[in-house]
């Protein structure tokens, strides 16, 4: 049986994301309580073939305004675990969706 490789990191932080969406800390706090058992994907593609693991825990860090995650990844024939271990891959996608709030001035 293939071993599970533990991964952890920052899923998202407050502020404006790379795709121009503003995430505020209040919504991220709510989001962090709802997102255990999300699939971990190699890329932002949500197809089944991109799924390599599972999120087992999420938490919000107040001082840094980040949603952190822990989970595991299994080998899928693309050397994903080896690439995570030796640093060639620095990030994964947890396929997260946050409820967005309309900003006001």
N, C-alpha and C positions, 0 to 999 in steps of 0.2 A: 504494500500500500504506500502511496506517495505521502510523504510528510507534509504537514501544513507549515508554511513559513510565516512567522508573525510579522506584521507590518503595523506601523503607527505613524501619525503625522497630523498636519493641519489640513482639515477639509476645506475650510473657508475662513476668511477674516472679514471684519467689518470694513466698509469702505467701498470703493468702486472696483468692480471686478474687471478682468481683461476684456469682457464683452460689453463693458459700459453700464452694468447694472449696479445700483447702489444697494448694499446690504447693511442694515442698521443692527446694532448690537441687541436690541430688544427682540427683533424677529429671529436673530441667530440663536438667542437663548431658547426660544420656543422650538426652533428647528432642531437643536441639539438633543432635545428630549424625545424626539419622534423618529430618529433615524438609525436605530440599531437594525441589524439584519438586512442592510442594503447590499446589493452586489458590488464587488470591486471589479472594475474593468480596466483593461490595458490602456484604453483610450477613452475618449468621450463618446464613442460609438456604443450604443446600448444593446447591440445584438448579442445573442446567446454565445456566439463564438468568441466574443471579447471578454466574457465573464470568467475571471480566474480566482475569485475568492469571495469573502463575505465580511462585512463589518460586524464586529461583535460588541462594540461599545462606542458611544459618542459622549462628549462632555463639552461644556462651555467654560472658557477661562476668562474671567472678568477683566483682569489687568491687561491682557493682550487683546481682548475682544475677538477670540478665535474659537471655532468649533474644531475640536480635536477628535480623531478617530483611532480605534484599534481594530485589528482584524487579522485575517489570514489569507494567504495566497497558496495555491497548489500549482505544480508544474503542469503545463498544458501542451508540451511538445515544442515550445518556442524558446526554451531556456529562460523563461521569465524569472524563475527563482534565482538562478545563477546571476542573471543581469541585475536583479535587486541586491543580491549579496555583494557583488563586486562594484556596485555604484554606477553601472552603465544606465540604469533606470533610476531616476530620482523621484518619480511621482507616479501615482495611479489615479484613477477616477473612481469616486464612490457613487456616481450617478445621482447625486443629490439634487433635490428640487426644494427651493425655499419659497414660502409665500412672500410675495412682494407687496410692499406698502407704497402708496403714492407719496412722494415727498412733497412737503410744503416748505414755503420760504421760512 
